[in-house]
Amino acid sequence: MAEKQTDFTVGSIPRHLIIFSWPMFLGNLLQTMYNTVDSIWVGRFLGPNALGAVSVGFPIIFALVSLIMGISMATTVMVAQYFGAKEEDMVQKTIQNSLVLLVAGGILVSIIGVVFHRQLLELINTPQELLADASSYLVIFLSGLLFMFLYNVLGAILRGLGDSKTPLIYLAYATVINIILDPILIFGLGPIPRMGVAGAALATVISQAISAWLGMKYLHEKGLTGNWQGFRPDWGIIGKTFKIGLPAGIQQSVVSMGQLVVNSLINSFGTVVVAAFAVGTRLEGFAFMPIMSLSLATSAVAGQNMGAGKMKRAQKTLYWSVLLVVAIAASVGLLLFVAPNLWLSVFTKDKAVMAVGREFLRILAFSYIPFGIMFVINGLLRGAGDTIATMITSIISLWFIRVPLAYYLANTVGLGSRGVWISMAIGPIFGLTLSYLYYRTGRWRRSVVTGKMNLEEA
């Protein structure tokens, strides 16, 4: 095992959460910078149409990768629980089988995405003036999905072992390379031709490839992947991985499909709203980063404790996570509400885009509080291995509340894009209510894979 692993079953819970989530927050910040740097270069120098072309394909990317990324989430849960239970042989078997599944999935999804990318862009009503650039960006980005998958499984494995710092180091290398390559490939330099938005995609793929290679090299050098000689798939582990990962993947697929539907509605309002939504979601991505980091930390810390049979300690993890996430979400929401122009101006100088973006940020600013609480509750449920409940609550809150409400407010009531923003603010309230009610039932305790849940209640 690697020397940077951390045992979360002892010591201060809030300290574990803060120390473990901080590198993940920086990692999320750097990962977001991949696409954010693209958006800054493209939005400020190539214009709103190019910015919309870069951003319009992201729901498609998310829809294609979400099912496979559920396997990555399952990897964290199983590694954390087996590590907490001190079953090192099962930890290595989980790592090996997850790597095989994700490599195969990455290749398959890339092929599907590249072949059908044009049809998918047309399906979500991509404006005609954005179609050519969006198509070139999407093809190149999808061709490199395997590298994205490899980096993410590296992070999943190490998070389960309590190491959130190592993935950050390799991601930092890749981000710096992406920042250097972006202007070179977008605008051209010497013999390198001007590639426009396609250059932004290529810079991201090259950066992710370097990050993935460094990560896999680290796993091998530390002996975390075990001995591959005579490797045979472990169908028991694969079965557990799919049992946990499939609902998580379906949940992400359902969310991404819902986002595709909402994006289709947004695209119908024209390029100004599309560009404003692109900028708004970029800023929202930064707001979500500490929330996502705490949710992942909750899964890892609670997962190790549940694997060790320490149920009350796992529940205390949720208590501290809620306190931390409320403080963070309220602070971030206040910053976005009070000074939206400051943040929007980083991405665009267009006054029409900024006007719509300002409305977007102010309507959504304080929805991050219920969103954050919902995410850390779901983090605990995932740490237990109960991903079916989070899948069901996501389907209900998205498809029965947010999507119908967006169409009703935008079209029937006649609020246009403002109606979409309102529906996005209301959705997390219903999601939080459902997640909390399920948590109170205690049924999620039955999902722990190590079978040690009844050993200790203190």
Buried (B, 14 or more C-beta within 10 A) or exposed (E): EBEEBBBBBEEEBBEBBBBBBBBBBBBBBBBBBBBBBBBBBBBBEBBBBBBBBBBBBBBBBBBBBBBBBBBBBBBBBBBBBBBBBEBEEBBBBBBBBBBEBBBEBBEEBBEBBBEBBBEBBEEBBBBEEBBEBBBBBBBBBBBBBBBBBBBBBBBBBBBBBBBBBBBBBBBBBBBBBBBEBBBBBBBBEEEEEEBBBBBBBBBBBBBBBBBBBBBBEBBEEBEBBBEEEEEEEBEEBBEBBBBBBBBBBBBBBBBBBBBBBBBBBBBBBBBBBBBBBBBBBBBBBBBBBBBBBBBBBBBBBBBBBBBBBBBEBBBBBBEBBBEBBBEBBBEBBEBBBEEBEEBBEBBBEBEBBBBBBBBBBBBBBBBBBBBBBBBBBBBBBBBBBBBBBBBBBBBBBBBEBBBEBBBEBBEEEEBBBBBBBBBBBBBBBBBBBBBBEBBEEEBBBEBBBBEBBEEBEE
